[in-house]
Amino acid sequence: MKQTEEDRRFAKRFAEALLPHVTAERNKGKSLNQIAARLGVTAAGLQKQLGGGTPSIRTVALAHARYGVVIPYEGIDVSRAVYAKKKGKREPGEERQLVLPFEITAPTASTELVLKLLPHGARRYRLQLTVGISR
């Protein structure tokens, strides 16, 4: 998929928002490897993102969870959509469920869509989408 101008603007804003947090962590004596690991990337990957490289959805979600970094994409406020809200107080160490709003549509009634949720490891699943078009 080709990177759009909005993608590049988002990556730049993300880097600008993340940099103060990385700097603060470095000032506390943490290595770049340690900081990168908290964001699910390598030190080289973190440096690339701080230089304006496009972060993964996982990195964006972890930056939000660890540092409260929220960057709108095309005016979408992801802070409200990233995590499902639970009633009650959160327990220490409790994992949060990442919620990504998306929609799958078929162009015509003659299109067959098959969705499967397949195990992909411990507590991990892969969504498989098969599209068949009748001719």
Buried (B, 14 or more C-beta within 10 A) or exposed (E): EEEEEEBEBBBBBBBEBBEEBBEEBEEEEBEBEEBBBBBBBEBEBBBBBBEBBBBEEEBBBBBBBBBEBBBEBEEEEBEEEBBEEEEEEEEEEEEBEBEEEEEEEEEEEEEEEEEEEEEEEEEEEEEEEEEEEEE
